[in-house]
């Protein structure tokens, strides 16, 4: 999937992904711990079932789109955190 350079996701990636400055280990560990709540995961499952059945309302489609965007942002943060922890481990070797 190609991301438009002016999309929210592309802009966010340019802010978060550069390697400088590196995240501190504690910050990286904290970021990895961030995730969707149980209730949000349950809501996403309900929406996924409805999407597969083709029965999403307009509001439900907006909700699933929002969850998808936030999930992508969360993946970017987790990636940045994993990179920082790998770099810290390599420095310790």
C-alpha positions as CSV (number, residue, x, y, z in Angstrom):
1,X,0.0,0.0,0.0
2,X,1.4,3.4,-1.0
3,X,1.0,6.2,1.4
4,X,0.5,9.8,0.1
5,X,3.4,12.0,1.4
6,X,0.9,14.5,2.8
7,X,-1.3,12.0,4.6
8,X,-1.5,12.0,8.4
9,X,0.3,8.7,8.5
10,X,3.2,9.8,6.3
11,X,3.6,13.0,8.3
12,X,3.5,11.0,11.5
13,X,6.1,8.6,10.2
14,X,8.5,11.4,9.3
15,X,8.2,12.8,12.9
16,X,8.6,9.5,14.7
17,X,10.9,7.3,12.6
18,X,14.1,9.3,12.2
19,X,16.9,7.7,14.2
20,X,18.0,10.9,15.9
21,X,17.4,11.4,18.6
22,X,17.2,7.9,19.8
23,X,14.7,6.9,22.5
24,X,15.9,6.2,26.0
25,X,15.5,2.5,27.0
26,X,12.8,3.4,29.6
27,X,10.9,5.4,27.0
28,X,11.1,2.6,24.4
29,X,9.9,0.0,26.9
30,X,7.0,2.3,27.8
31,X,6.0,2.7,24.2
32,X,6.0,-1.0,23.6
33,X,3.6,-1.4,26.5
34,X,1.0,0.9,24.9
35,X,-1.8,-0.8,23.1
36,X,-5.6,-1.1,22.6
37,X,-7.7,-1.8,25.7
38,X,-9.7,-5.0,25.9
39,X,-12.9,-3.2,25.1
40,X,-11.4,-1.6,22.0
41,X,-10.1,-5.0,20.8
42,X,-13.6,-6.5,21.4
43,X,-15.1,-3.5,19.4
44,X,-12.7,-4.1,16.6
45,X,-13.7,-7.8,16.4
46,X,-17.4,-6.8,16.2
47,X,-16.6,-4.3,13.5
48,X,-14.5,-6.8,11.6
49,X,-17.3,-9.3,11.6
50,X,-19.7,-6.7,10.3
51,X,-17.2,-5.5,7.7
52,X,-16.7,-9.1,6.4
53,X,-20.5,-9.5,6.2
54,X,-20.8,-6.1,4.4
55,X,-23.2,-4.8,7.1
56,X,-21.2,-1.8,8.5
57,X,-23.2,1.4,8.9
58,X,-21.5,4.7,7.9
59,X,-20.6,5.4,11.5
60,X,-19.2,1.9,12.0
61,X,-17.1,2.4,8.8
62,X,-15.7,5.6,10.3
63,X,-14.9,3.8,13.5
64,X,-13.1,1.0,11.8
65,X,-11.2,3.5,9.7
66,X,-10.1,5.3,12.9
67,X,-9.1,2.1,14.6
68,X,-7.0,1.2,11.5
69,X,-5.2,4.6,11.5
70,X,-4.5,4.5,15.2
71,X,-3.3,0.9,14.9
72,X,-0.9,2.0,12.1
73,X,0.4,4.9,14.3
74,X,0.8,2.4,17.2
75,X,2.8,0.1,14.9
76,X,5.1,3.0,14.0
77,X,5.7,3.8,17.7
78,X,6.4,0.2,18.5
79,X,8.8,0.0,15.6
80,X,10.7,3.1,16.8
81,X,10.8,1.6,20.3
82,X,12.1,-1.8,19.0
83,X,14.8,0.0,17.0
84,X,15.9,1.9,20.1
85,X,16.1,-1.2,22.2
86,X,18.1,-3.1,19.5
87,X,20.5,-0.1,19.3
88,X,20.9,0.0,23.0
89,X,21.6,-3.8,23.1
90,X,24.2,-3.5,20.3
91,X,25.9,-0.6,22.2
92,X,26.1,-2.8,25.3
93,X,27.8,-5.6,23.4
